[in-house]
Amino acid sequence: MNTEHNDSPQPNNVVRPGDMLRQAREQLGYSQADIANRLRLRLSVINDIESNCFDSEKISTFTRGYVRSYAKYVGLDDVAVVGLLDDYGHSKPKAQEMQSFSRRTNREAHDSRIMGLTWILAVIFVGVTAVWWWQNSHLDRDLTRRWMLLILNRQR
């Protein structure tokens, strides 16, 4: 916010947001340093706002936030001052697609596949175990019957 002036032509009757904020600050008897300290901004940012220097390369959300905070602190209607900022030629922030710098999404997809495979293997293991148990229990009964018949036949 400290290198470019907005050179778009403005009619003389349009009140500029920086002028309005500077006048309100002066009426309250604050210095630019007081405002900068209170809002935790650099003095150059306050100076740029009051000079109506709105750098187009800066993210407009920050500029709008700075102007809104400044207006609230000096007792002005922040919505009206931000509206003046829009009228002055500072565009509203555009919606931007968020970009993730983490690998979380890829990792979650990978983990989901591994978890699905784990469940499938667990179901197969439980199924095979159940079939094995069922066959052994029937085989044990058959063996027990055969031994009993064999023992009974020998006793006769």
Backbone hydrogen bonds, N-H to C=O, Kabsch-Sander energy under -0.5 kcal/mol:
donor,donor_aa,acceptor,acceptor_aa,energy
6,N,52,N,-0.8
7,D,5,H,-0.9
14,V,11,P,-1.3
20,M,16,R,-2.1
21,L,17,P,-2.3
22,R,18,G,-2.5
23,Q,19,D,-2.5
24,A,20,M,-2.1
25,R,21,L,-2.4
26,E,22,R,-2.6
27,Q,23,Q,-2.3
28,L,24,A,-1.6
29,G,25,R,-0.7
29,G,26,E,-0.7
30,Y,25,R,-2.1
35,I,31,S,-1.8
36,A,32,Q,-2.7
37,N,33,A,-2.7
38,R,34,D,-2.4
39,L,35,I,-2.7
40,R,36,A,-0.7
41,L,36,A,-2.4
45,V,42,R,-0.6
46,I,42,R,-1.5
47,N,43,L,-2.5
48,D,44,S,-2.4
49,I,45,V,-2.3
50,E,46,I,-2.5
51,S,47,N,-1.6
52,N,49,I,-1.4
53,C,48,D,-3.0
54,F,52,N,-0.9
55,D,53,C,-0.7
58,K,55,D,-0.8
62,F,59,I,-1.0
63,T,59,I,-1.3
64,R,60,S,-2.7
65,G,61,T,-2.2
66,Y,62,F,-2.8
67,V,63,T,-2.5
68,R,64,R,-2.5
69,S,65,G,-2.6
70,Y,66,Y,-2.5
71,A,67,V,-2.6
72,K,68,R,-2.2
73,Y,69,S,-2.3
74,V,70,Y,-1.9
75,G,72,K,-1.0
76,L,71,A,-2.9
78,D,76,L,-0.8
81,V,77,D,-2.2
82,V,78,D,-2.4
83,G,79,V,-2.0
84,L,80,A,-2.0
85,L,81,V,-1.9
86,D,82,V,-2.0
87,D,83,G,-2.4
88,Y,84,L,-2.4
89,G,85,L,-0.5
89,G,86,D,-1.0
90,H,85,L,-2.1
91,S,89,G,-0.7
100,S,98,M,-0.5
107,R,103,R,-2.6
108,E,104,R,-3.1
109,A,105,T,-2.1
110,H,106,N,-2.4
111,D,107,R,-3.2
112,S,108,E,-2.2
113,R,109,A,-1.9
114,I,110,H,-2.3
115,M,111,D,-2.6
116,G,112,S,-2.2
117,L,113,R,-2.4
118,T,114,I,-2.4
119,W,115,M,-2.2
120,I,116,G,-2.2
121,L,117,L,-2.6
122,A,118,T,-2.3
123,V,119,W,-2.5
124,I,120,I,-2.4
125,F,121,L,-2.6
126,V,122,A,-2.6
127,G,123,V,-2.6
128,V,124,I,-2.9
129,T,125,F,-2.5
130,A,126,V,-2.3
131,V,127,G,-2.4
132,W,128,V,-2.6
133,W,129,T,-2.5
134,W,130,A,-2.5
135,Q,131,V,-2.7
136,N,132,W,-2.5
137,S,133,W,-2.4
138,H,134,W,-2.0
139,L,135,Q,-2.7
140,D,136,N,-2.7
141,R,137,S,-1.7
142,D,138,H,-2.5
143,L,139,L,-2.7
144,T,140,D,-2.6
145,R,141,R,-2.5
146,R,142,D,-2.5
147,W,143,L,-2.5
148,M,144,T,-2.3
149,L,145,R,-2.9
150,L,146,R,-2.8
151,I,147,W,-2.7
152,L,148,M,-2.7
153,N,149,L,-2.6
154,R,150,L,-1.7
155,Q,151,I,-1.6
156,R,152,L,-0.9
